[in-house]
Amino acid sequence: MMKRLISALLAALMIFGTASALAAAGDMTLLTANLENDYRYQEAVGDIAVIGDTLYVLRGNEIDTVQAGSTELVPYITGLITQRGYYQNDTDQADLQHVVSRIFCWQDSLLCLNTINGSVFTVRPNDAGNPVYGDVITLQLDEEKRVQESGFVYLDFYFEEVAVTGNSMLVSGYDDNTGRMGLFCFDLTTGAMHTVENMPEQIRTLAPYKDGKLLMIAGEQDDFYDGEKNEYRAWPLSVYDPADDSLTELARVDGLRYYDAEALCYDAAEDVVYIAAPNKIFRLQDGVCQLAAYHPISSLYGEGAIAALFAGQIALYDNDGNLMLRTPDPAQLPTETLCIAGYYSSDRHNRAAAAMQDVPIFFTREGYFNTAQELGQALAAGENQLDIITVSLDWMDFNRLMDKGYCYDLSGSSVLRDYVNDLYPFIADAVRKDGKLYAIPIEINGSYWQYNEKTLQELGLTPPTTFAELAALMNDFASDTHENWWEEYTLFSDEGVFKDSLFYKAMEDYEQYVLSSGRTLSLDTPEFRAMMQAIEEMDLGNVELSEDELWDDEGNPSEEMEALWEKTELFQTYGDLYLGNQERNWQPLRLRVSEDASFALPVSVTVMFVNPRSANLEAAVRYLENLVRATEEQDLIKLSPNHNDPVINKNYEQTMKLLQENLARTEKQLAEADPIDKPDLQESVDWMKEYIEEFKTEGQYSVKAEAIEAYRALMESAVLRCPSVIYSNSNDDSFWTLRQRYLDGQITLDQFIQEGSGKLRLMQMENQ
């Protein structure tokens, strides 16, 4: 009994010791995103503000408070109309003057900004917790920025970054009329505005500073990137003084590129500037910048402050609905972290990261490489911390990475083995070698041409099955005998140069067909020659536009191009491996390179693998296991042939409720409307009723059985997209030039085939 007690105490001490080493004192999560809710954006945090020891949190249709030392969010003001709460559903235009878009601390009160009509007002709760508003002050924006619509004022102006200091509100705004950013200063008692001159083109973020000044990270558009060093530049952290509109550089933090600095906040007591970046918080004091804390949010984008100093900690949030506190103390940084290259934030990642709160996980933009050789050299050199790397198998020769020992053997994990064994065999085989598992497929994508089944039937046309047949059909469509078709129909609408589009498609499909069969790529084959000859014989002058006719002098689509978009298409040049409810008229165009060839659908597969030189191998494998467990059913359907049950729409009831509420409001509007407005409102009511009836059957499933069946039929022809030989060397445009010479008629088909085959032969030898 005593031994068991001692063991339990020791275990508890070990757990406690580990936890304290991996998380700073006071670190906590106040809100966690509900990743199952499609409407979580409406309920997520829209802004935060701090007054004394109280954190105010704007979310949904209310403002909540958190007291220092507490983890509980307490409703403070309810019944607000907010952008996050979808103010559009409220039909009382008078109430829209009190839309709460953002909140600020101003004279120890909560100040609200309404970005819909450009006004500010204070708010407090009454005894019942309902809002009591102060006077509305209209911001005196230029006349052309205000648009009257249905008796209400909307803005041709977007509030990017906003900060309040003293009696001024500083706004980094985007003007739709001019298409330019600018800095505007508003008086909070009169609304008077003046434009701040001589500011940088791009203002990344603003925050209050000492002496009524503002912190600002800003720079010029052409100063994003250093072409000579091939790297993004650090932008200066500057101080703006509203008294004289001056801007003084405070520091330029090496390693913090312009896109890294998502938010700023200032600790007046310690004279410290905090910079919130994806997954990290930095502190700047006396010109020295240090990493101060980790956090799990990889994208801090939001409409409001994003970060604020609260009781000695940093409160920060994201668009998904996560709100947390972090202690910015370099002495309490954890020793174990996990760096993922080439990936991005997603619901799946968020679920995986939530299952391992003990390890800070962050992404790096440093993990993009053109070739397997470049990646291998980087891993061998160990210059950067790269624990997990994400690559697409059609971009990089993964066989070479496995052969060279650049991928950690994952075979020891039964979770990962079982996951891969369940996938399509051609996907699983791509990440296994000699009985060992080296990567985890996480995503599959593919595209194909489609034909409009109904339209082809109406015109008496048979869907083509080869490129030669498609070329013949397009040629027939463009002949004078079918002139009566041209006013209503077009071959496809996204491009005007149909012949060139078919040529590019034929080149791409031919290359992937040959490579997926394991053959060496050559153009000197009967299949390729027949395809090109059929395309050469096309004469589409009656129906296609020249390159010069596609766009006008200002770079906008020409009238002729826009006219194409109004016509009914015979084909679409894009169709995705998509499991949603697609239009039934569109069917996959199963084009073969020749009569004797089979249809091949090249699909791209993205995989994750672990750097065998990582110092965090256990954490890396654990992350992949959590990522596998967090895979959603619709993703498993795409990757595995063994998941065929329809996926229920978890938000069906909530969506139906919102649709019916919207219909009821519109019907009320119709009953009270002026006769002149009734026809448009009646049309809206009729459309809503029709949509609701359709949604009752179509909306119950996120993925329907018919969609899965159609997907399975396509995947019977799927082949793994291989790294392109033609584009394998990004520094060598010789093949591109040769191809363009052929399209321009400078060389014959025979010359193109002979010269092209020679170039491809050399390129393949160089890649070996």
N, C-alpha and C positions, 0 to 999 in steps of 0.2 A: 504493500500500500504506500509506504513512504517513498520507495523508488519511483512509483508511478507519479506521485505528487511532485517529487524533485524534477523528474523528466518534464512534467507539464510546465513547471515554473521556468525551467531552462528554455523550453520551446517558446513560451510567452515572451521571455526576455529577448530571444533571438528575433522573434517577429517584430517586437517593439523597436529593437535596435535597427533592423533593416528599414522599417517604416520611417524612422527619424532620419536615416541617411538619405532616403530617396525623396522625401518631401520636406519642404521648409515648414517651420512652425507656423501654424495658422492657415496654411493652404487649404482651401476648401472649394467645393462646388455648390453654388446656391441654386442653380437651375440646370437641368439636363434636358437636351432636346428630345422630344418624342418623335423618333425617326419613323414611326409607323403612321404618323398623321400627315396626310398630304397638305393640310391646312396649317401646318405648324408655323409657317411664315407669319400668319396673322397673329398668332399667340406669342411669337418670339419677342425678345427685347428689341425695342425701337430706339431707346436712348437711356442714359443714366445721368444723374446729377447728384452732387454731394453738398449738403448744408450741415455744417457742424459734424455730429456723430451719426448722421442719418444718410443712408444711400437711398435715393429715389429711383425707381425702376419703372419706365414706361413700357408696358407690354399689353397686347390685346387691346381692350377698351378700358384700361384702368392704369392707375399709378400705384405701385406697391412701395413699401419701405422696408429697409433692413437696418437694424440698429447695430452699432459697433459691438463685436463680440457675439453676435447672434447669427444663426443660419436660417432664420425663419423670415419669409416674405409675408408681410402683413398688408392687406388691402388698405389703401389710404384714400384714394378717390376712385369711384366706379362710375359707370355710365358715360364715359367720354366717347367722343367720336374721333377716331384716330385713323391714320392711313393704314396702319397694320391691321386694324379691325374692319377694314374695307368700308370706308365712309360712303362709297358709291351706292351702297345698298339703302342708304337713308334718303328719302325723297324730299324731306323738308329742307329746302334750300337755305332757309334762315339759319338753321342749325349749323350749316357748313361754315359759318363765320368763325366757329369755335373748333375747327379740326385741329387736333394736337399732333403735330408732326415731330417736334423735338422739344426737349425741356432743358432749362438752364437755371443755375443759381444766380439770382439778381437781387441785390439789396435784401438778402436773407429771405427771399420769396422764390416761389417757382414761377419762372417765366416760360411761356409756351410760344413756339413759332408755328404758324400755319403756312406751310409752303404752297398750299393750293391757291390762296389769294394774296399771299405776301403780307401778313399782319402778325402782330405780337399782342399778348395779353397775359395777365397773371391768373393763377388758379389756386383755389384752396377748397377744402371740403366743408360742407355744412355738417350738422350733427348726424345726419343720416348717411354721410359719406358721399353725397352727390356733389358735383362740381359747382362752385361759385366763381364766376368769372369777373375779372376786372375790366376796365375800359379797353376796347380794341383800338390799337394804334396801327394805322395803315402805313406800311413802308412805302416811301415815295419813289417807287420805281418809275422809270421812263414810261410815257404813255404807250409806246409801241410794244412794251413787254406785257401789257394787260389786254386780255381778250374777253369780250362779252359773249356768253353762251348760255342760253336758257335763263336769262335774268341773273346769272352769276358770273363773277370775274374769275378767269383762270389766267395762268401766267405762261408766257413764252420765255420762261426763264427757269433754270434749275439751280437750286441751292446745293452746292457741292459740300464745302466745308464751312462751318459756322462756329463762331466763338464770341462770348460776351466778356467784355472787360470794361469796368467803370460804368459809364452811361452809354456805351457804344456796342453795337452788334456788327462784327466784321463777317462778311460773307464772301467766300470764293464761289462765284457763280458762273454758270454757263448760259450764254445768251443765244437762244435759238435763232434770232434774227441775224446776228453777225457770225455765229458759229465760233465765237471766241470766249475764252475764259477771262475773268476780270475780278478785281477785288473792290468791294463796295462797303462803305461805312455808313451805318444808319444810327441816328439819334433815337434812343429808346423812349423818349418822352414826346417827341414831335414826329418821328418817322422820317425826318429829313435825311436825304442821301447825298453823299458825294462819292465820285469814282476815284479810287486811289490810282494815281498815275505811276508810270515807270516801274511796274511790278513784273516779276518773272512770268513767263507764259503759263507755266503749270505750277499750281499750288497744291502740294500733296496733303498737308494737314495743318491745322491751326490749334492753338491751345493758349489759355490765359497764362501770363507770366507776371513777374513782379513789376511794381510801379506803374500798373495800368497798361503794360505792354503785352505783346503777343509773341509766342513762339511760332515759327513757321518753317516748314521744309518746302522749298520751292526751287525751281530751276527752269532752264530754257529747253524748248522742245528738241533742239539739235544738240543738247548736252547730255542726252540719255546714255550715249554709248561711245566708248573709246575704240575706234576702229583699229588703231595701231596696236593697242594692247589686247584687242578682242575681248573686252569685258565692259560690263555696265559700270558707270561712274557713281561715286558717292555724291549725293547732293548736299549742299550746305544747310546746316541748322542756323536759322537767322532770327533776329529779334526785330519785330515791327513796332514802331512807336506811333500811335494814332495822333499824338500831339503835332508832329510835323511830317507824317507819312514817310518817315525814313526807314530803311531796312539795313541792318548791320549784321554781318556774318558773325555767329558765335563760335561755331565749330564745324568741321567737316569730318565726319566719323568714317574712318576707313573700314571697308567691309560691309557697310550698310548702304546698299544701293537705293536709288530713289523709290523703287517699288517695295522695299523692305519696311520702310517707316510708315506703319499704318496709323499710329496715333501717338500723341504726346501728352504728358501731364507733368506738372511742376510741384515740387515739395518746397514751399517757401521756408519752412523751419530749418531744413537741412541744406537749402540752396542746391537741390539736385533736380536734374531733368531726367525723366523716364521716357524711353522710347519703346513702344510696343510694336513688335514685328511678328510675322508668322512663327508660332511655337516658342518665341523667345521674348524676354524683356531685358533691355539694356539700361544702365544708369550712367549718366554723364555728370561728373563733378570735378571742378577745377581742371577742366580740359582733358580729363582721363575718362575713357569709356570702358565699361566692364559689362560682361554678361552677368545679369542679376537673378534671373529666374527662367524656368521653363514653363510652358503651358501647352495644352493639347490642341489648341485651335490653329489650324493651318491656313485659314483664310479669315482675317479679321474684318472683312468688308462689312459695313453697315452704314445706315444713314446718319447716325448720331455720333456721340463722342467716342465710342468704342472702348475707351479706357479712362479711368479717373482715379485720383488718389483718395483712398478712403481708410481712415484710421491706421495710417502707416503701411497699408497694403495697396496693391493695384487691383481695382475691379475692372474686369473686361468681359466682353460678350461678342457673340457672332450672330450671323443671320439665321442660323439653324435653331437657336433657342438655348444655347449654352451661356451661363453666367457664372463667373468664378472669381475667387480672390487668390492673389499670389503675393507672397512675401518677397520683395526684391532685395535679397541679401546674397551677395556672391559667396559668402562663407557657408551658406546652406545649400549650395548647388549639389545635385545628386552626382554620383560618380558613374552611373550607368545610364546611357542614352541609346537611342536607336535612330539612325539616319536612313531615310528611304530616298532613293534617287529615281527620277523618271516617273513618279506616281503623283497623285494629287488627292485632295480631300474628297471624300465621298461618304455616303451613308454606310457603306460596307466598312470603310476605314474607321469611321467614327465608332461603329460597334466593336470592331477589333481593338481599337485603342482603349475603349471604355473597360474592356475585360482585363486590361493590364495597366491599371492606374499607377503602378509602382515604377514604371519606366517612361520617362519623357520621350515622346516620339515626334520627330520633325522631318520635314521634306527639304531637299536641297535642289537647287536649279543647276548644280554643278555636275550632274550625272548624265549629261547628254553627249553621246559620242557617235561619230559617223560610221565607224567600222568596229568589228570585233577586235581588230588589232589595237586600235586606239583605246578601247575599253580595257583590254587585257593589260596594256602598258600602265594605265592609270591604277588598276587594282594591284599590279605587281609593285608599283612605286609606293603605294600607300600614302600619297600626298594628301588625300582628303579622307574623311571618315565616310565610307560608303558601306553600310551594313547590308542593305537590301537594294537590289537594282531591278528596275522594270525595263523590259525591252519588248519590242514587237518582232516576232520571228520573220516578218517580211522585210525588216529593215537591217537585221543583223544576222550573220551566220552563227546560229547558236551551236551547231555541231562543233565549230572551231573552239568556242568557249568551253564546251564540255571536254574536248580533247586536250586542251591546254591546261586543264585543272583550275579554271577560273570560277567554277561553280561548286559550292559546298554540297556534299552528298546528304540528301534529305531522306534517304531510305530508312533511317532509324525511327521516323515518326509514322506510326500506324495511321494517324489522322490524315496525314498528307498522302500516304500511299493509297488509302481507301478512296480518298477524293479523286486522285488521278485515275485510278483503276475504273472509276465510274464514268469517265469522260469518253467522248468519241475516240475510237482507237487511233485514228490518224493524229489527233491532238496529243493523246497520251504518249504515243511513240516519239513525238518530236522533243519530249523533255526527259526521255529515258535513254540510257546507253549502258550496254553490258550489264543489264539487270539492276542498274542503280537509277535513282530518281534525282534530278538536278534542278528542277524548277516547277513552279505551280502555275498552270494556265488560269488566268483570271478574267479574260475578256475575249470575245470573238466578234468580228465585224466582217461584213462583206457587202458588195453592191453588184447590181446587175441591171440590164435594160429590161423595160417592161413594154407590153403592147396593150392597147385599148381594145379589149375583146369585142365589146359592143360596136364600136366604131368600125373596126375591120369587117365585122359581119355585115353591117349596113352598107359598106362600100363593096362588098363581095370580094374582099381580099383574104388570102390565107396567111396565117402567121408564119413568117420565115423561120427556118431551123438552122440555116448556115449563113455565114457572112455574104456569100455569093447570092443567096436568095434574097437577103435583105437589101443588098445593093440593087438587084434587079427590081424589087418592089419599089424602092425609092426612085429609081430611074423611071419606072412606069408612071408613078404618081406625078412626076414632073413633066411628063410628055404632054403635048398639046391636046391629046384626046381627052384629058381629064381636067381641062381648064375650069370646068364648072365646080371642081372641088376646092380650088385654091382660095376662094373667098371665105369659106367656112372652116376648112381643115388645114393643118400644117403637119409636117413630119414630126417635129418636136419643137418646143417653144423656148427652151433655155439657151439655145444657140442658133445663130442664123446661118453659120457656115456648116451645113449638114455633112458635106462630103469629108471635110477635114475631121469632123467629130467621129465619123465612122472609121476613118483611117486610124486615128489614135486608139479607138476601142479595139480594132482588129490587131494592132501592134501589141497592145497590152495583153489581150486574151491569148494571142498566139505565144507570146513569151512565157506566160504562166502555164499554158498547156504543155509546152515542151519541157520546161524546168520541172514541173510537178511529176512528169513521167520519168525523170532521172536522166534525160538526154542532154547532150551539149547543144547550146543554142546556136542555130544557124538560120540564115534567111534563105539559103539555097536549097529549098525543099519544094516539092510539088504543091503542098498545102498552102505555103505562104505565097507562092507565085500565083496560084489560082485566086486567092483572096485579093491580092493587089490588082490583078488584071480586072477582076469584077468591079473594083472600086474605080480603077482608071477609066472604065467604060461608062461611068455615070456622067450624066449631063443634067445638072440640077439648076441651071441658070434661070429657069422660070420661077423657081420658088425659094431659092436661098439668097441671102444677102452677102455682099462682099465685106471684107474686114472693115473697109472705110465707111460702110453704111450702118454698122452696128451701133456706133456712138456718135453723139454730136460733138461740136467743138469744145464744149465745156465738160466732156467726159460723161454725160448722161446718156441713158438709152435713147436711141433715135426713135422717131415716130414709127418708122417701119418695124423696128424691134418691138416696140410696145404693141403694135398691131398683131404681131405673132402671138403675144401672150393672151390675146382675146380669142384666139381660134381654138378649135378642138384638136387635140394632139392625137396622132396615130401611135406615137411611141413616147416614152420618157427615158431619158438617159441615166436615170438614177432610180434605184430601188434598193432598199436596205433590208438586211436580215432583221426584220422588225416583227415583234410578236403582238403588236397592237391591232386595232380594228382598221384594216386598210380598206380602200374603196374596192368593191368587188369587181368592178370592170377591168381593173389592171391585173394582168397576169405576167409571170416571169417570161422573158424572151430567152429561150434556151438555145443560144447560138453556139454552133459548132464550127471549128475552123475548116472542116471539110465533111463531105458525106460519110467518109469512113471513120471519122473521129467521134468520140463520145463527148457529150456536153460536160464541161468542167467549170465549176464555180469556185474561183479562188477566194479563200477566206483568210483574213488576218487574225492572228492569235497573239495576244499580249500575255507575257509571263513574268513572274517574279522569281529571282534566285538570290541566294545568299553568298556574299563574298567570303570565301574560305579563310581570308586573313582578318576577318572582323574580330574585334575584341569582345563582341557581344553575341556570340553564336547562339547561346541558349535563348536569349531574348528574341533574336531574329526568328528562330524556328517557332517559338511560342507565338509571335505575332502572325506568322503565316498560318499557323493552326487556327488562331482566332479569326483570321480573315476568311479561311475556308468555312468555319462554322457560321460566319456572318453572311455568307453568300445567299442572296435572295433567290426565291424559287424561280422567278423568270430568268435569272442568269443561269441557273442550273439547267433549265429547259434548253437554253441555247447551247450550252457546253456538253450536255450529256443526253444520250438517246433514251435514258431510263426514267426520265421525269416527264410525265405526260398528262398529269392532272391539271385541269383548268385552275387558274389562280383567282381567288375571290377578291373583289375590290373591297378592301377594309373600310374605305371611306364612302361606300355607297349610300348609307343612311344619312350621313352628314351632308353629302352633296345633294341628295334628293330634297332634304329639308331646306337647304339654301335656295334651290331652284324653285320650290313651291312658295317660299317666302317672297322671292323676287317677283314671281308671277302675281301673287296677291297684291303687292305694292303697285305693280304696273296696272292691274285691273282697277285699283282704287284711283290711280291717276287718270285712267281712261274715263271713269265715271264723273270725275270732277273737272275734266279738261274743257277748254274752249272748243267749239265745233271745228275750228280750223285745224286743231292739233289732233283730233280724234282719229283720222285715217291712219296716221303714222303709229299712234299708240295701239290701235287695233291690230295693225300688222305685227307689232312687237308681241302683243298678247297671243296672236295666232301662232307665231313662230315659237314662242316659249311653250305653249301647250303641245305642239308637235314634237319639240325637242324632249320634253318631259316624258311623253309616251314612248319615244324611241329609247330614252335613257333607262326606262323601267326594265327593258329587256337587254339592251346593249351594254348598260353600265354596271351590271351586277358582277362582271368579271374583269379583272385587269388583263388577264390572258384567257382567251376563249379556246375551246377545244378545236374549233375549225382553224384558228391561227396556228396552233401547235401542229395540226395535221399538215397544213400547207408548208410550214417550216421544215418538218421532217422530210417531205417530198423533195424540197430543194436541197437539203443536206445529203441526200443520197448521191448527189453529184459533186459534193464539196471536196476540194483539194486544198492542201496547205499552201497559201501564197508564199512564194520563195523570194529571197532578196533579189532585186532586179539586177540583171547583168548590165542592161542598157544604162541604168543610172547608178551603177555601183561606185563610180568614181566621180564625186561631186565637182572635182577640179578639172575634169576632162569633158568639154562640151562637144567633142569631135563628132560623136554620133548624132547629137541633137542638130548640129550644123548640117551634117550629111542628110538627115531626114528632112530638114527644112529646104535644102537644095532640091530634093526630089519633089516635095510638095509645090515648090515654085516653078517646076518644070525645067530646072537647069541641067538635070541629069535624067537619063532614062531609067525605067524599072530594072533592066538588066544591070546597069551601072550601080544602082542603089543596092541591089542584091549582092553583087560581087564585092563592092567596097564595104558594105555593111557587114557581111559575113567575116571579112578579114579583120575589121575593127573589133567585132565581138569576140573573135577567136583570141586576139591579143589581150582583150580586157579580161576574159575568163582565165587566161594563163597568169595574168598579174594578180588575180584574186585568189589563186590557189596557194 
